[in-house]
Amino acid sequence: MHIEASRMTRHRFGNTSSSSIWYELAYTEAKGRMRKGNRVWQIAFGSGFKCHRAVWQALRHVKASPKSPWEDCIHRYPVQDDSEIVAMIKELLIVQFLLIVLVIL
């Protein structure tokens, strides 16, 4: 599975510790990427020296649930990389500066 689900979960919900793995799985399902035979390796770290893992295999194609935590916003994800956003902000600032200069002249 791609790291996108992890990045987008952190973007939307922040660091929810071990429960993040369920948001990540829901993200993958909401994107329609969970197909029969796919396997997911989940690993979670708890407090102290706790660590648990599980391997899940999809027995059928999984459709997005209407009760998914992503249902209202999945169309907006994945978000752009921060470097792309910074570049867009710089372009907007340049345009705003040019508009101000034109208004002054």
C-alpha positions, 0 to 999 in steps of 0.5 A, spaced: 500 500 500 502 506 498 504 511 503 499 516 501 493 514 506 498 515 512 500 522 509 492 524 508 490 521 515 495 525 518 493 531 514 486 531 516 486 528 523 493 529 525 497 524 529 491 519 532 497 514 535 495 507 533 488 508 531 491 512 525 491 505 522 483 504 521 483 511 518 488 509 513 484 503 511 478 507 510 482 512 506 484 506 501 477 503 501 474 510 500 479 511 494 476 504 491 483 501 492 482 495 496 481 489 491 480 482 492 486 478 494 490 485 496 494 484 503 495 490 508 500 489 513 498 494 519 503 495 525 502 499 531 506 502 537 503 503 543 506 506 550 512 503 553 514 497 549 508 495 546 508 493 538 502 489 535 501 487 527 496 484 523 496 482 516 489 482 512 487 480 506 481 482 502 476 476 500 472 481 496 472 487 492 471 493 498 466 498 496 467 505 499 462 505 506 457 511 506 459 511 513 466 512 512 470 518 516 472 520 509 465 520 505 464 528 505 471 530 503 475 524 499 474 528 493 479 533 495 484 528 497 490 527 496 492 534 497 498 537 494 505 536 496 507 542 501 513 544 495 507 545 490 503 549 495 509 554 497 510 555 489 503 557 488 503 562 494 509 565 491 505 566 484 499 569 488 503 574 492 507 576 485 500 577 482 498 581 488 504 585 488 503 586 480 496 588 481 497 593 487 503 596 482 498 597 477 493 600 481 498 605 484 500 607 477 
